Amino acid sequence: MNGNNSPAIAVQLYSLRNFTKDFSELIATVAGVGYKAVELVGTPGLSGADVAAVLQDNGVTAVSAHVGIQGMRDDLAGTIAFHQAVGNSHLIVPAPPSDLRENNDAGAWRALGAELGGYAQRCADAGMVVGYHNHWWEMTEVDGKRCIDWLFEGDASGKVFFEPDLAWAAKGGADPLALLKQYAGRCPRVHAKDLAKPGENADQMGLADVGYGVLDWDALIPASIAAGATAFVVEHDLPADAVASVTRSVVLLSGRV
């Protein structure tokens, strides 16, 4: 479907990091298999203006980008300027600092949320929004709440949005449908990723292409839209064949979104 009022279907370029380091070839490839949108990861060794030019040449837009928290800490102004040149307004921290990943300290997760809220307030002045993407660590329960809940509780600004990664949430023991309902209205981007059946795809981190695993996409797609998703972002962290993987996922989603 994917009509004018339907959410965009993007691909997180991390999925293809082992395919090519040539950004022009990368964007031409994803455009060729059906993507009109991407989620950037880092900076591909190009200026923001050059990234924008490559995207425009291929009829592709950047709907969001994963930006490491250290980059925000070190040079938020430079990060903002780069993405303004690209034409991207959604900056997403893809993971917590390494020392927090197995940390079951509610206060530390609240502090991370407060830090992100500060960046969100500063980015708002530039017309940008800041979000957070989960893995499985954030689904651990600490002092009666999950780490992800402590993080958002720490965001006093209320400006930090959530990019739920549905497969990683499920791996962490959360119910993706319940998570979407809990954070409805706060999820403009949703990571579309699948979990393989138990014992399958061990060489691919136990992941599967969207619709080829165990997640219920007939339920998750409308639930994501109800939660505010205006873009589904396909990701596979370690595909056996990156181009084939993201192609299968976009075909599946294009028939349902």
Backbone bond lengths (Angstrom), bond angles and torsions (degrees), N, CA, C in turn:
res aa  C-N    CA-C-N  psi(-1)  N-CA   C-N-CA  omega(-1)  CA-C   N-CA-C  phi
1 M - - - 1.461 - - 1.530 109.17 -
2 N 1.337 116.97 -84.95 1.450 121.85 174.54 1.527 112.55 49.32
3 G 1.342 115.65 52.82 1.457 120.51 178.61 1.511 111.43 -79.08
4 N 1.330 115.60 -171.14 1.463 120.15 -175.22 1.523 113.32 -60.58
5 N 1.337 116.81 -31.49 1.453 120.62 -178.32 1.520 112.97 -98.18
6 S 1.322 117.22 4.58 1.460 121.22 -179.84 1.519 110.28 -87.04
7 P 1.319 116.98 154.14 1.466 119.49 175.90 1.531 111.29 -59.68
8 A 1.315 115.53 148.99 1.457 120.47 174.81 1.527 109.42 -70.41
9 I 1.308 115.86 156.07 1.470 121.63 172.81 1.524 106.38 -116.72
10 A 1.311 115.70 112.31 1.463 122.06 -177.15 1.526 109.23 -114.07
11 V 1.318 115.52 169.20 1.462 120.36 173.78 1.522 108.52 -124.68
12 Q 1.328 115.78 134.96 1.453 121.02 173.42 1.531 107.15 -77.50
13 L 1.311 115.67 119.40 1.467 120.27 -172.46 1.522 113.47 -66.41
14 Y 1.325 117.43 -14.20 1.476 120.64 174.08 1.524 110.43 -57.57
15 S 1.329 115.86 -30.18 1.462 120.66 -179.84 1.524 112.46 -59.60
16 L 1.332 116.27 -26.45 1.464 121.13 -174.97 1.521 112.79 -112.86
17 R 1.340 116.46 21.47 1.471 119.83 -175.15 1.525 112.31 -63.74
18 N 1.338 117.73 -24.72 1.462 120.59 179.78 1.524 112.65 -95.96
19 F 1.337 116.32 1.31 1.466 120.61 -179.30 1.523 111.14 -82.58
20 T 1.319 117.07 -50.65 1.462 121.45 178.91 1.516 109.85 -160.21
21 K 1.320 116.05 150.42 1.464 121.02 175.20 1.529 110.92 -98.39
22 D 1.327 116.48 -1.85 1.461 122.27 179.81 1.529 108.75 -85.85
23 F 1.319 117.14 109.93 1.455 120.68 -173.59 1.523 111.90 -62.97
24 S 1.301 117.60 -39.27 1.468 120.34 179.36 1.525 111.14 -63.15
25 E 1.329 116.71 -43.21 1.464 120.59 177.61 1.524 110.54 -64.96
26 L 1.305 116.29 -39.40 1.458 121.08 -179.63 1.528 111.44 -61.51
27 I 1.324 116.12 -49.56 1.469 119.52 -178.33 1.520 111.12 -67.94
28 A 1.312 117.80 -38.72 1.465 120.20 176.92 1.525 110.43 -61.69
29 T 1.317 116.53 -36.72 1.467 120.66 -178.78 1.524 111.00 -68.30
30 V 1.333 117.54 -48.29 1.471 118.54 -177.56 1.527 110.80 -68.58
31 A 1.321 116.34 -33.35 1.467 118.83 175.60 1.521 109.94 -65.65
32 G 1.311 115.82 -37.21 1.457 120.35 -178.21 1.515 114.27 -67.50
33 V 1.334 116.76 -24.47 1.471 118.71 179.96 1.532 111.74 -98.41
34 G 1.335 117.01 4.81 1.456 118.97 171.12 1.509 118.56 119.02
35 Y 1.321 117.93 1.80 1.467 119.20 179.41 1.527 111.60 -88.93
36 K 1.310 115.10 135.27 1.459 121.19 174.33 1.520 111.40 -111.14
37 A 1.337 115.53 4.12 1.460 120.30 -179.03 1.522 109.45 -148.07
38 V 1.321 115.60 151.81 1.458 121.37 178.37 1.522 109.52 -137.27
39 E 1.324 113.41 159.81 1.452 120.86 168.01 1.520 105.64 -114.24
40 L 1.320 115.47 118.31 1.454 120.93 -177.60 1.519 111.13 -72.40
41 V 1.316 115.70 161.03 1.461 121.11 172.19 1.523 106.85 -135.77
42 G 1.332 116.10 117.47 1.454 119.82 -177.19 1.515 111.67 63.45
43 T 1.318 114.75 -155.09 1.468 121.08 175.53 1.527 107.45 -122.21
44 P 1.317 118.39 131.55 1.471 121.06 -173.87 1.534 113.75 -82.33
45 G 1.312 117.26 32.48 1.456 119.48 179.77 1.512 112.96 74.39
46 L 1.337 116.30 19.90 1.459 121.89 179.99 1.516 109.46 -126.23
47 S 1.309 116.69 162.27 1.456 120.17 173.79 1.525 108.76 -73.76
48 G 1.315 115.96 162.07 1.454 119.31 176.52 1.514 112.09 -59.18
49 A 1.312 116.66 -38.93 1.460 120.61 179.92 1.520 111.31 -65.04
50 D 1.335 116.70 -38.23 1.461 119.90 178.87 1.523 111.52 -69.00
51 V 1.331 116.24 -38.75 1.468 119.79 175.74 1.518 109.81 -61.07
52 A 1.327 116.16 -45.51 1.464 120.90 179.61 1.523 111.29 -59.32
53 A 1.314 116.51 -39.26 1.464 120.38 -178.88 1.525 111.43 -66.13
54 V 1.338 116.64 -42.52 1.468 120.14 179.13 1.522 110.07 -63.80
55 L 1.327 116.16 -43.94 1.463 119.53 178.74 1.528 110.68 -60.74
56 Q 1.319 116.41 -47.03 1.466 120.34 -178.10 1.528 111.32 -62.82
57 D 1.314 116.83 -39.38 1.467 120.70 -179.80 1.529 111.97 -61.16
58 N 1.335 115.81 -25.22 1.462 120.39 -176.42 1.524 113.11 -107.97
59 G 1.339 116.31 7.97 1.454 120.09 179.14 1.516 113.95 66.43
60 V 1.332 115.38 33.28 1.465 121.60 -176.20 1.528 109.22 -119.10
61 T 1.330 116.62 144.43 1.463 120.82 175.33 1.528 109.29 -118.26
62 A 1.326 115.40 155.07 1.465 121.39 174.87 1.519 107.76 -95.78
63 V 1.327 116.50 114.29 1.461 119.69 -178.61 1.526 112.25 -90.26
64 S 1.324 115.97 -15.47 1.458 120.85 179.22 1.521 108.64 -173.21
65 A 1.330 115.43 175.39 1.463 120.42 179.27 1.517 109.41 -151.45
66 H 1.321 115.92 143.50 1.452 121.23 171.79 1.527 107.91 -89.08
67 V 1.310 114.40 123.45 1.468 122.07 -177.08 1.515 107.94 -126.16
68 G 1.308 117.60 116.49 1.457 121.21 179.57 1.520 111.76 -57.52
69 I 1.323 116.10 144.36 1.458 119.10 -176.83 1.517 111.70 -63.00
70 Q 1.335 117.36 -28.36 1.460 118.67 179.57 1.520 110.88 -66.24
71 G 1.334 116.43 -33.61 1.457 119.69 177.15 1.511 111.64 -64.55
72 M 1.325 116.90 -36.96 1.466 120.29 176.42 1.524 110.19 -68.64
73 R 1.327 116.04 -40.14 1.462 119.79 179.85 1.522 111.51 -64.93
74 D 1.323 115.86 -40.74 1.462 119.90 -174.15 1.523 113.31 -80.48
75 D 1.335 116.91 -37.20 1.471 118.91 -172.94 1.518 110.11 -157.74
76 L 1.318 116.29 71.86 1.463 119.51 179.79 1.519 111.06 -65.09
77 A 1.337 116.69 -38.61 1.466 119.59 -179.52 1.521 110.81 -62.63
78 G 1.336 116.79 -41.31 1.458 120.56 178.65 1.515 112.05 -67.26
79 T 1.326 116.18 -37.16 1.464 120.98 177.28 1.520 110.47 -63.06
80 I 1.311 115.57 -45.08 1.462 120.27 178.52 1.527 110.85 -61.21
81 A 1.334 116.24 -45.66 1.461 120.15 -178.15 1.525 111.40 -62.31
82 F 1.335 116.75 -41.83 1.469 120.44 179.28 1.524 110.41 -59.58
83 H 1.317 116.72 -47.87 1.462 119.45 -175.60 1.521 113.11 -75.80
84 Q 1.302 117.13 -26.28 1.466 119.06 171.34 1.521 109.52 -62.45
85 A 1.338 116.79 -41.83 1.465 120.49 179.20 1.525 111.36 -66.19
86 V 1.331 116.22 -36.11 1.466 120.56 178.67 1.529 110.89 -69.11
87 G 1.337 115.49 -34.78 1.455 120.26 -174.86 1.513 112.11 97.66
88 N 1.336 116.47 19.72 1.458 122.18 179.78 1.523 110.36 -104.06
89 S 1.331 116.23 135.61 1.463 119.90 -177.54 1.531 113.95 -114.29
90 H 1.342 117.92 -3.59 1.463 121.29 -176.94 1.532 110.34 -111.85
91 L 1.326 116.05 110.14 1.461 122.71 179.70 1.529 108.27 -105.76
92 I 1.312 116.63 124.42 1.458 121.01 -173.29 1.525 110.67 -124.36
93 V 1.313 116.41 124.47 1.465 121.04 173.80 1.528 106.71 -78.06
94 P 1.342 117.38 118.93 1.460 120.12 -170.61 1.513 115.89 -81.95
95 A 1.332 116.82 -15.40 1.460 120.14 -175.94 1.522 108.64 -165.59
96 P 1.327 117.02 158.03 1.459 119.44 177.29 1.522 110.42 -75.89
97 P 1.317 117.93 166.29 1.465 119.49 172.46 1.527 109.85 -55.41
98 S 1.311 117.45 149.35 1.470 121.19 -173.60 1.524 112.97 -56.67
99 D 1.329 117.33 -33.23 1.459 118.81 -177.73 1.525 112.89 -73.99
100 L 1.315 117.67 -7.22 1.459 121.74 -177.95 1.529 112.08 -103.78
101 R 1.306 117.08 -9.64 1.465 120.01 -169.92 1.529 113.06 -64.84
102 E 1.308 117.28 -35.15 1.462 119.80 177.75 1.525 110.05 -113.83
103 N 1.325 116.28 23.09 1.457 121.99 -175.70 1.534 110.15 -92.22
104 N 1.292 115.45 119.75 1.463 119.72 -179.04 1.526 111.08 -100.53
105 D 1.301 115.55 44.52 1.461 122.39 179.30 1.526 108.44 -107.31
106 A 1.331 116.52 108.07 1.460 120.17 -177.70 1.521 111.11 -57.29
107 G 1.314 117.27 -38.05 1.460 120.67 -179.22 1.515 112.62 -63.06
108 A 1.330 116.41 -36.61 1.469 119.94 179.32 1.524 110.75 -67.83
109 W 1.340 117.03 -37.72 1.464 119.90 177.94 1.521 110.81 -70.38
110 R 1.325 116.71 -37.17 1.461 119.82 175.58 1.529 110.51 -62.92
111 A 1.311 116.21 -39.29 1.468 120.57 179.75 1.524 110.78 -64.43
112 L 1.338 116.51 -37.68 1.464 119.39 177.26 1.525 109.65 -64.13
113 G 1.324 116.83 -42.34 1.461 119.95 177.53 1.516 112.01 -60.83
114 A 1.332 116.32 -40.41 1.467 120.22 178.16 1.522 110.85 -64.28
115 E 1.324 116.43 -39.92 1.463 120.44 178.39 1.527 110.82 -63.36
116 L 1.325 116.45 -45.30 1.459 120.00 179.08 1.527 111.04 -64.00
117 G 1.324 116.32 -36.89 1.461 119.68 177.35 1.512 112.16 -61.71
118 G 1.331 116.05 -36.26 1.461 119.59 176.48 1.518 111.85 -64.67
119 Y 1.328 116.39 -42.19 1.468 119.66 177.66 1.523 110.25 -65.19
120 A 1.333 116.36 -38.70 1.468 120.41 -179.10 1.519 111.06 -62.18
121 Q 1.310 116.15 -40.20 1.463 119.60 179.34 1.518 111.13 -65.75
122 R 1.324 117.01 -40.59 1.464 120.40 179.30 1.532 111.10 -69.75
123 C 1.330 116.77 -38.13 1.464 119.88 179.97 1.525 111.70 -70.58
124 A 1.323 116.95 -28.80 1.460 120.36 -179.56 1.521 111.41 -59.10
125 D 1.328 116.35 -33.25 1.466 120.26 178.74 1.524 111.89 -65.26
126 A 1.339 115.66 -22.65 1.466 121.08 179.09 1.528 111.34 -99.10
127 G 1.333 116.84 8.80 1.463 120.30 179.98 1.512 113.66 76.84
128 M 1.345 116.65 24.13 1.462 120.79 -178.52 1.513 110.82 -118.85
129 V 1.321 115.71 159.09 1.452 121.82 177.67 1.523 109.13 -123.42
130 V 1.331 115.28 153.39 1.463 122.11 -177.39 1.520 109.10 -118.26
131 G 1.325 115.79 135.57 1.451 120.84 179.79 1.509 112.39 -130.88
132 Y 1.319 115.17 177.68 1.467 121.73 179.52 1.521 109.28 -135.71
133 H 1.340 115.86 135.88 1.463 124.16 -179.93 1.528 108.65 -111.54
134 N 1.319 115.44 132.58 1.460 119.67 -177.04 1.522 114.35 -93.39
135 H 1.335 113.66 158.31 1.462 121.94 163.51 1.531 105.71 -113.93
136 W 1.302 118.28 -146.68 1.468 120.37 178.83 1.527 112.62 -91.20
137 W 1.336 116.03 -21.36 1.468 119.28 -177.72 1.527 111.68 -57.43
138 E 1.303 115.93 -39.29 1.468 120.83 -173.16 1.528 113.33 -70.33
139 M 1.335 117.10 -9.52 1.461 119.89 -179.21 1.531 112.15 -88.91
140 T 1.331 117.23 -3.29 1.461 121.80 177.59 1.527 109.96 -67.34
141 E 1.313 116.24 135.70 1.463 119.78 179.65 1.521 110.63 -88.89
142 V 1.317 115.38 131.70 1.465 122.77 179.88 1.530 107.98 -135.12
143 D 1.287 116.53 125.25 1.469 120.81 177.27 1.531 112.10 51.44
144 G 1.312 116.11 42.73 1.460 120.95 173.97 1.513 116.29 86.09
145 K 1.340 117.54 -2.68 1.461 120.84 177.85 1.522 109.01 -137.88
146 R 1.335 115.78 158.04 1.461 119.67 174.99 1.526 109.77 -77.34
147 C 1.313 115.43 156.24 1.468 120.05 179.72 1.525 111.45 -56.27
148 I 1.351 116.77 -37.95 1.462 119.34 179.99 1.519 110.83 -63.42
149 D 1.339 116.66 -33.97 1.463 120.24 179.00 1.528 110.86 -69.44
150 W 1.333 116.18 -39.59 1.466 119.45 176.97 1.527 110.07 -63.43
151 L 1.340 116.16 -39.23 1.471 119.40 179.59 1.528 110.03 -59.29
152 F 1.318 117.65 -51.27 1.464 119.47 -177.16 1.527 111.83 -70.54
153 E 1.315 117.26 -28.25 1.458 119.23 175.09 1.528 110.30 -65.86
154 G 1.336 116.50 -31.18 1.456 120.46 179.90 1.519 113.66 -74.19
155 D 1.316 117.60 -15.10 1.470 121.99 179.79 1.524 110.13 -83.80
156 A 1.310 115.56 87.27 1.469 119.99 -178.28 1.520 111.93 -64.84
157 S 1.335 117.31 -23.66 1.466 120.54 -178.90 1.523 111.86 -70.20
158 G 1.325 116.54 -27.80 1.460 121.02 -174.81 1.517 113.15 69.55
159 K 1.319 116.44 11.39 1.465 120.21 -175.26 1.530 114.02 -94.49
160 V 1.318 117.63 -15.93 1.466 119.56 -176.77 1.534 109.33 -76.41
161 F 1.324 116.61 123.71 1.461 119.53 179.19 1.522 110.13 -92.60
162 F 1.303 115.07 168.79 1.463 122.33 -176.34 1.512 109.44 -113.98
163 E 1.337 116.12 129.82 1.462 121.92 170.12 1.532 106.28 -109.67
164 P 1.333 117.34 88.21 1.461 118.66 -178.12 1.527 111.55 -69.12
165 D 1.318 114.84 128.63 1.462 121.10 171.30 1.525 105.16 -93.27
166 L 1.321 116.14 106.33 1.447 121.32 -168.88 1.525 112.98 -66.19
167 A 1.334 116.86 -37.12 1.465 119.33 179.91 1.522 111.31 -70.92
168 W 1.320 116.93 -45.31 1.468 118.55 179.82 1.523 110.91 -65.55
169 A 1.319 117.26 -34.85 1.464 119.76 176.71 1.528 110.04 -61.36
170 A 1.344 116.07 -45.29 1.460 120.25 179.35 1.520 110.93 -64.06
171 K 1.334 116.96 -40.22 1.462 120.09 178.52 1.524 110.25 -61.48
172 G 1.331 116.62 -33.97 1.456 121.05 -179.64 1.514 113.81 -79.12
173 G 1.328 117.14 0.29 1.449 121.03 176.48 1.510 115.09 97.41
174 A 1.324 117.67 3.20 1.466 120.98 179.24 1.525 110.16 -88.56
175 D 1.311 115.76 156.84 1.457 122.52 173.17 1.528 106.81 -90.08
176 P 1.334 118.46 111.53 1.470 119.78 -177.24 1.524 113.57 -56.67
177 L 1.323 117.13 -37.02 1.465 119.94 179.87 1.529 110.58 -65.74
178 A 1.317 117.06 -42.49 1.460 120.69 178.78 1.519 110.75 -66.35
179 L 1.336 116.68 -36.47 1.463 120.94 179.71 1.527 110.47 -65.16
180 L 1.324 116.32 -43.12 1.464 120.68 177.58 1.520 111.18 -62.39
181 K 1.317 116.20 -40.89 1.463 119.76 179.28 1.523 110.73 -66.69
182 Q 1.332 116.77 -40.95 1.458 120.84 -179.54 1.528 111.49 -60.90
183 Y 1.331 116.11 -40.44 1.466 120.34 -175.64 1.532 112.41 -106.33
184 A 1.320 115.97 26.44 1.468 120.61 177.73 1.523 110.60 -55.82
185 G 1.331 114.88 134.94 1.455 120.67 -178.36 1.513 113.09 91.65
186 R 1.331 115.52 -7.99 1.465 119.15 -176.77 1.532 111.55 -118.48
187 C 1.333 117.30 12.95 1.468 121.45 -171.35 1.536 112.82 -124.48
188 P 1.333 118.57 70.16 1.461 119.19 179.66 1.526 113.83 -71.38
189 R 1.328 116.08 -19.29 1.458 121.48 176.92 1.519 108.31 -126.78
190 V 1.343 116.61 138.16 1.456 121.95 178.29 1.520 108.63 -131.90
191 H 1.325 115.85 130.34 1.462 119.40 177.30 1.522 110.13 -82.37
192 A 1.307 115.47 121.29 1.457 123.35 177.97 1.527 108.51 -95.18
193 K 1.298 114.95 109.42 1.465 123.13 -177.27 1.515 105.84 -148.47
194 D 1.318 117.84 151.93 1.465 120.23 -177.42 1.529 110.21 -124.86
195 L 1.319 115.18 155.67 1.460 122.78 174.30 1.522 109.01 -102.15
196 A 1.333 115.54 132.46 1.462 119.57 177.20 1.525 110.00 -70.31
197 K 1.318 115.85 161.22 1.459 120.29 174.54 1.528 109.02 -61.55
198 P 1.328 117.37 149.91 1.473 120.22 -179.39 1.520 111.82 -51.35
199 G 1.325 115.14 130.69 1.455 120.76 178.84 1.516 114.57 89.73
200 E 1.340 117.35 -8.30 1.473 120.47 -179.43 1.526 111.31 -102.80
201 N 1.330 115.52 155.03 1.474 123.67 174.97 1.527 113.14 54.22
202 A 1.325 115.99 40.27 1.466 119.60 178.35 1.523 111.27 -61.08
203 D 1.332 116.33 -30.72 1.461 120.56 179.31 1.526 112.28 -78.66
204 Q 1.337 116.98 -2.29 1.470 122.35 178.97 1.534 110.59 -120.22
205 M 1.334 115.99 31.55 1.465 122.32 179.30 1.529 112.16 62.65
206 G 1.344 115.83 20.97 1.456 119.04 -179.75 1.517 113.93 73.96
207 L 1.328 116.68 17.55 1.460 121.87 -178.41 1.527 110.96 -98.91
208 A 1.327 114.46 163.94 1.468 120.68 178.86 1.516 109.58 -140.61
209 D 1.320 116.71 161.38 1.461 120.89 174.14 1.528 108.46 -65.79
210 V 1.310 116.61 153.14 1.464 120.84 -176.75 1.529 110.34 -59.26
211 G 1.335 115.26 126.08 1.452 120.62 -179.74 1.516 114.28 90.11
212 Y 1.330 117.42 -3.90 1.464 121.70 -179.09 1.519 111.73 -113.83
213 G 1.331 116.11 14.34 1.448 121.14 178.58 1.508 111.13 -122.15
214 V 1.334 115.65 -142.26 1.465 119.62 -172.22 1.528 113.79 -106.29
215 L 1.325 118.49 -7.67 1.454 119.73 -178.54 1.532 111.06 -74.32
216 D 1.327 115.23 148.71 1.465 121.73 -176.01 1.536 109.58 -93.73
217 W 1.314 116.24 90.49 1.462 120.23 -175.95 1.524 112.85 -73.11
218 D 1.327 117.63 -23.32 1.467 119.23 175.28 1.523 110.22 -62.22
219 A 1.316 116.97 -30.59 1.461 121.31 177.19 1.515 111.90 -92.07
220 L 1.328 117.29 -37.92 1.467 121.11 -173.53 1.527 113.09 -71.82
221 I 1.319 118.04 -34.63 1.464 119.60 -179.15 1.524 111.39 -63.71
222 P 1.326 119.98 -53.73 1.473 118.38 178.30 1.525 112.60 -65.09
223 A 1.326 117.55 -32.63 1.466 119.96 178.64 1.522 110.65 -66.44
224 S 1.324 116.64 -37.06 1.466 120.80 178.20 1.525 110.66 -66.29
225 I 1.299 116.17 -43.37 1.466 120.46 178.60 1.528 110.06 -63.35
226 A 1.330 115.98 -41.19 1.463 119.98 177.87 1.532 111.46 -64.02
227 A 1.336 116.53 -28.47 1.467 121.32 179.31 1.521 112.38 -81.32
228 G 1.351 116.53 -4.44 1.457 120.43 175.74 1.509 115.86 112.29
229 A 1.326 118.04 5.27 1.467 120.07 -175.97 1.523 111.90 -63.84
230 T 1.320 115.55 123.02 1.462 121.05 171.63 1.529 110.54 -109.69
231 A 1.345 115.43 1.38 1.463 120.47 173.22 1.522 109.18 -156.00
232 F 1.322 115.02 131.11 1.459 122.11 168.72 1.531 106.89 -95.31
233 V 1.316 116.43 132.10 1.461 120.35 -177.99 1.524 108.93 -115.23
234 V 1.321 115.98 110.48 1.462 122.26 179.33 1.524 109.48 -71.35
235 E 1.327 115.02 134.83 1.467 119.25 174.43 1.520 110.07 -148.34
236 H 1.318 114.95 139.11 1.468 122.50 168.74 1.520 104.90 -135.45
237 D 1.324 116.51 119.66 1.460 120.87 -172.06 1.525 114.19 -71.34
238 L 1.344 117.13 -29.02 1.464 118.85 -178.24 1.531 110.40 -150.23
239 P 1.331 116.79 68.31 1.475 119.77 -178.53 1.519 111.76 -74.91
240 A 1.325 116.28 148.44 1.466 120.54 176.65 1.525 110.08 -67.21
241 D 1.328 116.04 -37.27 1.462 122.85 177.74 1.518 106.07 -136.01
242 A 1.325 117.18 101.54 1.464 121.34 -170.89 1.523 112.82 -60.15
243 V 1.307 117.85 -46.27 1.460 120.27 -176.91 1.526 110.63 -67.10
244 A 1.330 117.05 -43.39 1.460 119.81 178.06 1.528 110.69 -62.55
245 S 1.321 116.50 -39.06 1.466 121.09 -178.64 1.517 111.99 -63.57
246 V 1.320 117.12 -52.52 1.465 118.94 -177.21 1.526 111.56 -69.61
247 T 1.339 116.41 -24.23 1.467 119.98 176.00 1.524 110.17 -69.28
248 R 1.321 116.69 -47.15 1.462 119.76 179.25 1.526 111.03 -60.21
249 S 1.318 115.85 -38.67 1.468 119.35 -178.46 1.515 112.06 -68.53
250 V 1.331 117.91 -42.09 1.469 119.31 -179.08 1.520 110.79 -68.88
251 V 1.312 117.85 -34.25 1.461 120.59 177.70 1.531 109.82 -64.77
252 L 1.329 116.10 -44.60 1.455 119.73 179.68 1.528 111.56 -62.02
253 L 1.329 116.23 -47.82 1.464 119.49 -177.97 1.523 112.51 -69.31
254 S 1.315 116.84 -36.71 1.468 119.54 -178.45 1.515 112.00 -61.42
255 G 1.315 116.97 -27.30 1.447 119.93 178.95 1.522 113.78 -83.31
256 R 1.337 115.65 -5.81 1.470 117.98 -174.00 1.537 114.21 -126.45
257 V 1.312 116.96 -24.32 1.470 119.39 -176.79 1.524 109.86 -83.92
